[in-house]
Structures are given as structure tokens and as C-alpha cells.
Amino acid sequence: MFVKRLGIDLGTTYTLVYLPKRGIIINEPSVVAISMIDKKILAVGNEAKDMVGRTPDNIVAIKPLKDGVIADYHTTEAMLRYFINKALGGMRILRPEVMVAVPAGITSTERRAVIDATIAAGAKAAYLIKEPIAAAVGADIPIGSASGHMIVDIGGGTAEVAVISLGGIVTSTSVRVGGNKFDAAIVDYVRRKYNLAIGERTSEEIKINIGSALYLEDKLTMEVKGRDIVTGLPRNILVNSDDVTEALQNSLEVIISAIKKVLSETPPELASDIVDKGMVLSGGSSLLRNIDQLCLYYEIVFNYNTYYILERNNYMIIGIDASRANKEHKSGTEWYAYYLIKELAKLDDKNEYILYTDQPLHAGLLDLTQENFSPAITNLPNKQGWQKITSPHNNFKGKVLRWPFRFLWTQGRLSLEMLWQRPDVLFVPAHALPLIHPKKSIVTIHDIGFKETEKLYSQDLIMPQNGLDYRLLRLLIKIISRGDYIGSQLDYLHWSTQYALDKARRIITISNFSKDEIAKYYNVDNSKIKVVYNGYNDKLYKQLDQPEVTQNVLNKYGLTQPYIFYVGRLEKKKNTDKLIEAFALVKQHHPEIKHKLVLVGDASFGFDEIKYQINEFNLSDDVMITGWVAEEDMPHIFKGATAFIFPSNYEGFGIPLLQAMACGTPIVASNIPSIQEVAGSAALLFDQTKVHDMAEKIERVILNQDLRNQLIQAGLIRAKNFNWQICALETLKVINEL
């Protein structure tokens, strides 16, 4: 009764370790780093994976499993010993019993090698379970019933196809084709077609971002960096989804043949069950776009229903700080939180989610099955603060955390909730981690502009200065923050960011630029930070051909064409003041230009100076301030504009760039690194510190139709590289890795 039991999924790409009552506690790459000098194991798992392709000659990072079976016995033994010790601790009296999942089609010699390696790694006994059975159990398939169930498990090294009934495999086959073969096929294809050498990581990113099992009507594209095989120099190319489909064709045909083979060997009675129920796809590689439709394409004829099992940890309660997502007037950070929640609701059908807010949830978050945002509140929370949420899988609920003050809700009320009813994981989509939080906490840090451009941030106190509540809270905060935070908004940014970086288990940031900035200003482990790009609502932001609707929207906000426009907070750090000055120069240089400048967004720090400048340059009749604009109207504002101007001094990403590109609106923007990373060649860039350069670029776009067309086409292609679905999938991977 005191013997520990472990379950290990010994995968070609990842190894997962399961502990009863605790669930999956380890999910790390099946990679080992070895010193070639003394054959010593230097690193295993995540740490070793970071060394792949980056090690000096005396260190080799290898994968000890190939095509689902052991390729290097001694290295596999060392890897298993590491994972077992990590799961149970190095000091223990009794050795554990271990069950290992292995491919169904391996030989008796290969099965013996797994058992021996597991026992040599420290197990008392080793038992093997065939991967299709393990995958079926994980998918909640009733394998003990008398009916037939088909599962196709596509992992990193192998694809397993099996029909299961009465707790066993009736017929099956295993082919040594999986995610790794997909990656290798992409590397080979890019080398042959483009004479470009790329690495394993790049090929995997291509597969995830634009890969498809079938050719797409609307091609996806991705900019790829590599080494020119002829010249040996770095070179960038544009790869599209058709390239990936062609590269994967042979590998996918092997999987299709395996499915056909198993179907042909299935007894008629069980085949009829499969006709009714369809098949289940599992494994990370089953997430390739349109792989479900591939069977129809190859004329596998039966009532084809396909279900996906996303690779995930066991059941968890995941809390999300949804206070920003719940705001009625949203900008970049708020939209990020809002759409991420919407996509997670579609994607994850197993974990439970709690949305914590300071106010009752709006309709857009109360009904996660609806696409469009609505600020209306359709039902109120009960006395305990719970609010019912309609979601695709009925696994979301809201909780309103009342707080008597207008400030410090995160550090005060959310901290108390974490003390009383702590979730398994807390995800904070915007910077501020509560003082009390679960060990498994994730924070998204969008940018650290306050470090680079401190003078552009408000130093006003975040709390009122009178009253007993102010004095008590101020004293409490000074004690908790050890005097680092004294109450100003700028202080809070400094303190909360440092606290999140120190205490959160994982940090998500939204661009490589932001990741580099965090590394520049903070002493933080680089492996702790994951870059996940933002997306945009591709169902709303697209090229429109609704002239009457567009005109009605423009009339609603008092806008007349022609105009150029900016959207975002109206504040100095967005460089709006210099945009007004540049627009005055445009008018001075070209009196024939009749365009107005439209500023869309809520007023923020420095807005009084912006209004002063408008009057100073006599632009009262030429600059229009709309204030906040409903999101459903924004695509029409983009449609009506000659160009979108984005003059920001500092950005972590810039979601409006994606919206403009998707709507076919030419972009003129500052040449800061993050904008270059997001927009690529789809924007005309200027030096944001030089008003004359900004004015000259605006003039060029207004006066040059060919240039506008060029920017439009480049933007439409570029926008396809970003969407909220990928953002949510990558975020869920980070959660599941904890």
C-alpha cells in the first residue's frame, strides 16, 4: 500500500509523467544533452531542448527515442531516471511501480528494451500499455463496452490506428510517421524549392502556423528566416500553406493507408458502430489543419465524424483575471484578454474556468458562444457573486469579487479570493499578479514602455489622498512592497512588473521585441518567458463592400471623407502630439490635400496638451476626435480611410496594425522594432522622433495610389499570419506545461 505508482508516456517528442491523485506532473521534451568529453548527462527535458541546434562541438543534444521506440538504450535509461526522480524526489526508500505507454506495433525486443530501461532507471516493476488504449482512456471512450471504437493517435514519432472493443484492441497498425517526420519533410521541401536551410524549430513553427493537410482556398503565408545554401548568407522567404501541404503529402498518405488497412480488417459488426460514431483523433500532430477532411478527400467512405483530443494535463480549475476583458471601452490589452477568453472557451472542453471580475460580466463574456461583443448585462450575479456563463463546453463560470474601494482590487480583493478559494492555475492577462496567488501562476506582460519612456507615464497617485482608508491602505502597501511602491501609477507599473517576473511560474509576452526588452531591464530566466503573438477578429475585420453601411457609420460619428486616422488611447506616449504637428505640416506643404485627421479613442494622460496643440496649429476644423467607437463600427472606419497612421513611441505589439491590414487600409507607422516585427513590409515607416519625416511619409501615401495599392496587398498577406485561435492554443500549451 506504500508503493508509489507512476504512469509514463514515453513519447518521441515529449515525455509525460502521471501520478495518481495529482495528475500529469511532468510534460517535458524527450531530449538529453550529453558531454562528448566524459559522456556525462548535462541536462534533460526543457533545459536540454533549449540546447538543440545551439550546442558547441563538445556537447550533443539528442533525442534517445526514434519513431516511438528506444534508439539509444543508455540515454533513455538516464532520461527515465531523471523523470522518475523529479516526480518522486531523489530520496526514497521504496521503488515505484511504473506503467509505460508504448506503440502497439513495436517488436518483442523493443518492448523488452523499454521494460529493462525502466527498471534500470529505478522502477520496482515496469508494465506496458499500448498507446491506443491509453489514448482511448484519456478520451473517455468506454473501451470496456461491446461496441467498436476507432482511434487514430498521431504523435511525434508514430501514428497508431486501432479499433477497440471489450477492453482490448481488435485490430490495429502502427506507422512510424508523426510530427517529427512532418517537420523533416518541411525542412527538405524548403531546401529543395527555395535553396534555404532551416532548423527543426522553424519547421515546427511553419507546421503550426500555416500547415494544412489539404490545399486552402485562402492561402496562409509566413515569413521564414534561414541560411541560403548557395551563398551561405541569411535570407528571408515567404512560405505559404500550399508549400506545407505539398511537403506533407507523402507522410499523410502513409497515415491514410494505415486507416484504410485497419478499416478493411475490422469485423462488420464493429464497422457498423464506427459508421455511427466516427473516429477519434488524438495526439499533438492531429491538430494539423483539415486532417479530419483528408479522409473524405481520399474516399474513406463511411459516416465520417471526427473528434479531437487536445494534448493536455488532467482536469484543472483555471482562474482568469477578467477585469480588463470586462471593460466596456476596450483597447489593446482589454481586447487581448477578451478574445483570448473567447477562444479558450472554444478550444478547451476538459478544464474548468472561473472568470474573476470586479463588476458583473457583460453579455460578451456571459455568452461565450456568441462572436460579437456586447456591453449589455443579461443576468446578475447571485449573493455569493457567481454568474452563470454560457460556453461551448459548459465549463466556464463567473465570479464577481466586490470591493469597496476604486483601486487595488487585484492586490486586495483578488488576493483574498486566492487565500480562500485558490484555483489550480491563475492566469493574469495584464501585468499585475495578486500578492496572494497559486504557485502555478501565469502573467502576460505586454510591454515595459515605462522603463524606456518613463516621462510619458502618469505620476499621479492611484488613490485619493484624503480619508482614513487612504492612510491605512498606503501604510499596508508600503509594508507589503517593502517601501518600493508608494502609490503613483508609474510606481505601480514598476513594482507590479517586478513582482510578476519574480513570482509567476511562467511569463507570456506578445512579441520578441518585448521579450528582449524584459531581458534587457530585468534579471529573469529566459526559459521562463514564452512569446505568443496577438491576433485579431478575422470575422469582423476584413475587406468590406457595403458602401451604404459604411456611410451610415461615418455619419454616426460625424465623419466626412477623405480622411486619415489613428486609433488608440489619446495620450503622449502614443505620440499623438507629434502626429498633429506632422499633419499641420502636411496641410502647410500641400494646401490641395483636403483630408481631415480623425482621432479615435478615449482621452488619457497628456490629452490636454493634445487639445492645446490642435488649437495652436489652427486645426480645429481639420482634426476630428470621435472618442470611443463601438467595435462593430471600426471596420467601416478603416474602410473609409485613405490611410491608418500609427505614430507610437513604444509598443509591445500593436493590434490596430493587424486590423488595418485585414481591412485593406494602407499603414503609415513609426519604425520602432515591435512595429517592424508585426507589420513587416506592409507599412510605410517613419522616424517617430522626426516630425518632418512623419509628414513626408503621410504625404506620399495620400498622393500615391500605386503605393497605397502595394501596401494594401502586402497587408492582406501579412494579416493571415495572426489570429486569436493560434494565440489561445499557444497559451493553453503554456498552462498545460505547468
N, C-alpha and C positions, 0 to 999 in steps of 0.2 A: 504493500500500500504506500510505501515511501519512495518507490521508484518513480523517477521523473520520466515523462514520455514526450517525445518531440515528433513533429511531422516536418519533413524537409522536401520541398520541391526543388530538385536538383536540376535546374534549367541550364541550357546552353548560354543564355544571355543573363538571366537573373536567378539567384537562389533565394527562396523564401523559407523562413523557419516559423512553424506554428507551435504554440504552447497552449495546451488546454486551459480554458477559462480566461486566457489573456489574448488569444487570437494570434494574428501574424505579428511577430515582434521584430523580425528582420526581413528586409527586402533590399538586397544589395546585388550589384553586378557579380557575375561569376568570373572574376578576374583576379589574378595573383601577380604581384611584382616580385621578381627574383633577382638577386645579385649574381652576376655571372662569375664573379671572382671567387666567392666562397659558397655559392648555391644557397645562400640564406634567404628566407622569405622576408621581404621588406614591408609588404603591405598586401591587404586582401580587401575585396569589396569596393566600396565607394572610393577609398583612398587610392587603390590600385587602378581603378577605372580612369581616374584623372591623369594617370601616367601614360595611358595608351597613346602611342604616337608621339610622345613628348619626352621619352626617357633617353639618357645618354647611353653610349655603347655598352657600358658595364652593367646596365640594368635592363631587364626584359620584362615587359608586362604581357602576360599570356592568358588565354582562356583555356583551362585544362579540360573542358568538355567540347566535343565537336559533334554536331548532328545529333545531340541528345545523349551521347554516350561518352564514357571516360576516354580521353585521348592521352592524358598524362596521369598515371596512377598516383605517383608520389605527391604531385602538386595538388591533385584532387583530395587526397588524404589530408594534406596540410590545410586546405581551404575548409574542409568539413570540420576539422579540429577547431579552427578559428571560429566558425559559426556556432558550433556546439558550446564552446567556452563562453562566447559572447552571450548566448541565450541563457545559460545556466550559471555563469560565473566560473572562474578558474578553480576556486577552492570548493570541492565537494567530495563526499565520501562514496556515495553510490553512483554508479554509471547509469546513464539513461537508456531507455529503450527507444529506438528511432525507427520511424516508418518513412521510407523514401519513395517518392513518385518517380517512375521511370517510364520511358516509351514502351508501348505494348509490343512493338516488333523487334526488340533487341534480342540477341542470342543468349544462350545459357551462359556462355563465357562472359559476356558483357554484364549479365545480371550478377554473376558471382563476383566480378570486379567491384561492383557497387557495394555489395554486402561486405566484402573484405575491407574495402577502403573505409566504410562507415565504422566498422568495429575497430579498425586500427586507429581511427580518429578519436576513439574514446567511448563508443557505444557498448552497452552490455549485450544488446541483441539488435539486429537490423532486419526489418521486414520491408518487402517491396509491394507497392501498389501501382497498378497500371494507370498511366496518366489519364486516359479517357474516363476511367472510373472516378478518379479524383476530381476531374473537371466536372463530371456529371453531378457528383455530390455537392460541389461548390455552387452549381447552378440550380440546386434544389430540385433536380429531376428525381422523381420517385423510382429509383433504379430497382427496387425490390418488387415492383408490380409486374404483372404478366404481360403488359403491353410493350411494344417496341419503341425505343427512343434512339435517335441518331445524334451523335455529337461529332463535331469537327473542331479539333483543338489545334490551332496554328500558333506554335511558339517560336522561339528564336532559332532552334536547331531542327525541329521536326514538325510535321503535320500529322496528327493522329486522327483517323476516321474510324468510328466504331458504332455498331448497333448494340444496344444494351437492353437486356430483359432479365427479370428474376435475379437481379443482383450480380449478373455476370455479363461478359462480352460474348455475344452470339457470333459476330463476325467483325473483323477489323483489318486495317492495314496501316502501316506507318511508312511515310516517305521522308527522306532526310532533306526536306525543303522547308524553310521558315524565314523568319525576319532577317537572319544573317545572310541567307542566300539572296534575299531581296536586295539588301544593302550592297552585296558584292556585285550583283547584276547591274545596279545603278552606276557603281564605280566603273565597271568595264564599259558600259554604254557611253558614259560621258567621255571616257578616254578615247573610244573609237570614233565617236561622232564629232567631238569638239577638240580633240587633242589636248585635253585638260586632265591633269591628275588631281583627284580629290581624295579626302580621307574618309574613314569609316563614320566619323561623327557627321560630316557634311552629307554623306549619302543618306544617313538616317533622318536628318532634318528634311532633306528633299522628299523622302518617302512619307513622312508625317505631314508635311505642309501641303504638298501638291500631288501626292501619289494617288492613283486610281486604278482599279482593276479593269475598268472599261474606259474608252475614249469619252471625254466630256464635250458637250456642245459648247459650253463656255470654258475655254481652257484656263487653267490656273498657271501662273508663272512665278518664278522665284529667281532672284539674283544669286549666283553661286560664285564663290571665290576659290581659286585653285592655282596650280602651277602649270604653265604652258610646257608641254612635253618637248616642243621643238626648241624654244628659246630658253627655257628654264626660269622664266620670269613670272611673277604673279600676274594673273589675268582674271577678269570678271566676265561671266557669260550669263545669259538669260535662259534658264531651262524651263520647259513647260510640261504640263501633265501628260501630254501625248508622248513625250520622251520617256517618262517613267512607265507608262502603260506598255510601250513597246519593249522597254528593258525588262519588265517583269513577265512578259508573255510566256516564255518557256517555263519558268518556275510555277506560274499559276496553272499552266496546262498539266503539270505533274500532279498538283493537288486535285484538279478536276478529274483526272483519270483515276485517282485514288477513290474519290467519292463514287464514281461510276462503278468501279470494281466492287466496292462494299455493297452498293445497292443491288448489283447483279447477283450477289451471293446471299442476300437477305431472304429468309423464308417468306412466302406470300402473305401469311397471316401477320407477320410483323411489318412487312412492307406496307400493308394497308393502314397500320397505325401511323406509320411515318407520313403517309399521304395526308392523313387528318391533322397531324401535329406539326409536321415540318421538321426542320433540323435546328440544332443549337450550335452557334459559332462561339468558340471561346479562345482565349489566348490573345496576347497583345497584337499579333500580326493580323488577327481577324478584324481589326479596326480600320484596315485599308479601305478607302472609299469604294463603294459599289461591288465589293466582293460577294455580297448576297445576290446581286443581279447577274453575276458571272455564270452561275449555274443555268439560268434561263438562256443566256446567250449561247451556251454550249448544249442546249436542248436536253438538259436533265429533266425529264417530263414527269412531274407529279405535282400535287398541290403544294407549291413551294412557299412555306412560311419560314422565315429565318429569324432567330433571336440571338442577340449579342450578350455576352457576359463580359463586362469591362473588368480588366485586371484590377483588383482592389484588395484592400485589407478586409478583415472581418468587420462586422457591424460596429459602427461608431456613432456617437452623438457629436455632431459638429455644430458649434455655436458660431454665429457670424454677427459682428457688429454692423448692423444695417442702418445705423442712424444717418449716415451720409446718403445711402441709397434711397432713404425715405424722404429726403428733402424735396419740396415741390419745385423749387428752382434749382436746376442741376447744371453743373459744368463738368470738366473732365473727370475729376476724382469721383464725383457723385454718379456720373454715367457709368464709369468703370465698375463701381460696386453694384449698381442696379442691374446691368446686363450680365455681369458675372453670376449673380444670384439666379437670374432667369435661366441661363444656360446650364448651371449646375443642377437646377431642378429637372431639366430635360434629360440630363446625362446620367445622374446617379439615382438608381432605384433601390439601393440597399441601405445606405446610411440614413440616419435621422438628422434633420437640421432644425435649429432654433434661430430665428432672426430676432436679435435684441435691438430695440429702438427706444427712444425717449418720448415718442409720440405715437398715437395709433397709426398702424400701417395704412398707406394709401392703396387704392384699388390695384395699381400696377404690381404691388408686391402681395396683395391679398389673393390675387388670382394669377398664378404664375403660368397658367395655360394660355393667357392672352398675350399677343405680341406687343400691342401698343401701350404706351404709358398713359395712365390716367391718375390725376391727383385726387379724385373723389374717394371718400371713405365710405365703404358699403356696409361694414359691420364694426361694432365697437368691442373692445376687449372686455373680458369678464372681470370680476373683483380681484382675481389673482393676477391679472394682467395678460392672460393668454388670449390670443386672437387666432381664429381659425383661418387657415390658408388653403386655397385650392391649388394643388400642384399635380403635375402629370402622374406622379407615383404615390401621392398622398403621404409624403414623408417630410413635409415642411410644416412648421407652426411658428407663430409669432409670440413674442413676449414683450409687453410694454413695461419698462422699468421707470416708474415715476420717480421724480427728483425735484425737490422744492426750489432748487437754485437754477439759474440760467447758464451756469458754467460748471465745468469739471464733472460732467455727467460720466465720462469714461473712467476717470480716476476715482470717482466717488461711488456712484450707483452701480456701474458695471462691475467694479471691483467687489462690491458687496455680494452681487449675484454669483460671482465666481467663487466667493467664500462659501455661500450657502448651497448652491446647486451648480457645481462645476461640470461642464461638458468634457468629453474626452479630448476634443481639439477645439481651440478657439482661433478663428480666422478674422483678422482685422484688416479691412481693405484700405485703410488710410492712416498710416504712421503711428497713431497713439495706442500703445499697448497698455491695458489697465494695470495698476500696481499689483493686484492680485489676479493671477491667471494660471491656467493649466500649464504643466511642463511642456506639453505639445501645443505650442502657440506659433502662429504664422502671421507675419505682418507684411503688408505691401508698403514699401517706401517708394513713392513716385519720383521724387527728386529731392535734392538738398540745395536748392537755389538760395536758401537763406544763408548758406556758408559763403557762396560766391558773390552774392549781391545783397548783402545784409541791409544796406541803407534803403533798399526798396521795400522792406517789410515794416509793418507797423510795430512800434514800440509802446503802443498804448496798453494800459493794464487790461487784462482779460476779465477782471472782476471790478465791480463798483467799490469805491474807496470808503464808503461810509457804512456804518452798522456793525453790530456785534458779529454777524455771520461772516462778514469780510475779514475781520481781525482773527477770528478763530480759524477760518479756512487758510488764511495766509500763513499763520503760525504752523498749522498742520502740514502745509505743503513744504515749507522751509525745512521742517524736521524730516519729512519723507525723502525729499530730494537732496538732503544734506547741504542746504543753502544754495544749490545750483539754480533753482528756479524761484524767482521772486514775484512773478505774477504778470509780466508783459507777454504779449503774443509772440514776440520774437524769442524771448526766453523759453517759452513753452515749446517752440519748434526745436530749439537746441536740445533741451532736456529730454523731451519725449522721443526724439530720434535716437539719441544716445542710449536711452533706456531700452528702446525696442531692439536696437542692434545688440545690446548686451544680453538681453533676457529671452528674446524669441528663439525658438528652436530653428526656424527657417525664415529667411527674408526673401520676399519676391520683389523684384524691381522691373520696370517696364521698358527698359532699353539697355543696350550695352554701355551707352554713354553714362546712364545713371549708375550702373554697376561700377564703372571706372571712377566716377566721382565719389562714391561711397568708399571705395578702396583708397582714394586719394586723401580723404579727410578723417577716416576712422580706421582704427586697428581692429579689423574684423576678418575672420576666416573666410577666404574667398569661396570655399566649397559650401558655405552656409547660404550663399546668395544664388538665386535662380532668376534668370531673365525670362519673363513671359510677356510677349508683346500685347498691347491693347488691340481691340477690334473696333468694329463699327456695326451699326444696324443695317445690314445689306438689304433687308426687305423694305426699309424706309428710304435710305439714301441711295439713290440710283438716278440714272438719266430719265427725265420726265418729259412727256409730251402731252401736257394738259394745260394749254395756254389760258383757258378761262379760269381754271382753279388757281393757277399761278397768279393771274391778275387780281383775283379776289383776295388772295393772301397779301399781295403787295398793297392793295387798297386798305386792308385791315390795319396795317401798320403805317399807313400814310407814306408809302414809298413810291417814288417815280423813277423810271428808267431814263437814261443809263445811270448805273451806279457801280462803285466798287465797295467792298465791305469787309469788316472784321467782326469775328465773334469770339467772345471770351469775357472774363471779368474786365471791367473798365478800371484799370489800375496802372501805376507807373511801372511795375515790374514786367508788365506785358508790352511796355514801350509804346503805349498808345499816344503819349505826348509827342514823341518824335514822328509818329505816323501823321499826326495832324500838321506838324511843321512841314513834313515832306509833301503832304497834299497841298499845302499853301504854295510850295514851290512849283508843283505841277500846274496849278492854276496860273501862277505868275509866268511860267515859261510858255504855256500853251493856252491862251485865253479861249481858243476854239473848243477845248475839251469841256463838255457840258456835264460831265459826270459829277455826281454827289458822292460823298463818303458816308457810308452807313455804319454805325457802331452798334452792335447787338450784344447785350449782356447787362448784368447788374453792376451798379456802382460799387467800387471797393476803395482800398487805400490809395489816396492820391487823386481821387476823382475831381476834387475841387480845382486842382491845378489843370486838369484836362479841360474843364469847362472854361477856366480862365484863358487857356490858350486858344480855344475856339473863338472867343471874343477878341483876343489880342490880334489874331490874324484875319479878322473880319470874315469869318467863315460861318456865321450863324445861319445863313441861308443855304450853305453848301454841305454842312455836316448834320446828319440826322441821327439822333440817339433813340433807339426803339425801346430800350430796357429789355426785360426778359421776353423771349419769344418761345411759344409752345413748340415742342419738338416736332410735332407733325407738320408744322409750318416751315421748318428750317430747310427742307429740300427745295421748296419753292423760292426761298430767299437765295439759296445757292444758284438755282436755275436762272433767276432773273439778273444775276450779277455778271458784269463783264469780267471781273476777276475777284479772287479772295486774297486778302492781304493779311499776312501773319508775321508781325514785326517783333516778336517776343525777344526779350533779352536772355531768357533762360527757360527751358522746357525740359521735362523728363521724357516727353513723347510728343503730344500734340494731336489729340483725336480729331479736331476740326480738319486737319490735313487729310485724313482718310475720307471724311465726309465730302470735302470739296472734290477730291479725286474721283470718288464714286459717282458724284453728281455731274461730272464733266465740266467743272469750273476751273479755269486756269489759276495757278497759285503763284503768288509773289511772296517770298518769305525771307526771313533772316538766315544767314548762313551758319548758325550755331550748330554744333556737332549732332545734337539729337534730331534736328530737322533734316539734316543731310542723311542721317541714318534711316529715317522714316520715309521721307519723300524721294530719296534717290535723285534720279534725273527728271522727276516730274514736277519740279518747281524752279522758277527763276529766282536766284538767290542774290541777296544784297548784304552789305556790311551794316548791321543794325546800329552801329555807333556813328555812321556817316549819313546824315540826312540827305545830302546831295545824291549819294548812291541809291538810296531808297527811292527818291523821287525819280531818278533816271530809269530805274527798272519798272516802276509803275507806269511811266510814260510809254516805255517800249511795249508793254503788254496791251495798253489801251489802244495804241496806234497801229499795232502789227497783228493783223488777223492770222497770218501764217504761223506766227509764234504762238498765238493762243491755241490754234488747232494742234500744234505739236505738243504743247503742254497738256492739252485735254487727252490726247491719245496715250501719252506716257502715263498720265494719272490713272486712266481706266485700267491699264495693265497692272500698274503698281498696287492699286487698291485690292486686287484679288489675292494678294499675299497675306491679308489680315482679316480675321473675323473673330467674333466672340466665342464661337464653338471651339476653335483651337485654344484660345485663351483659357476657357473653362476646363478643357481636357488636360492641359499642362498644369493648371492649378490643382486639379484633383489628383494628379500624379504626385505633386509635392505633398499634399495631405496624406496620401496613402503610403508615402515613403517614411513617415514619422514613426 
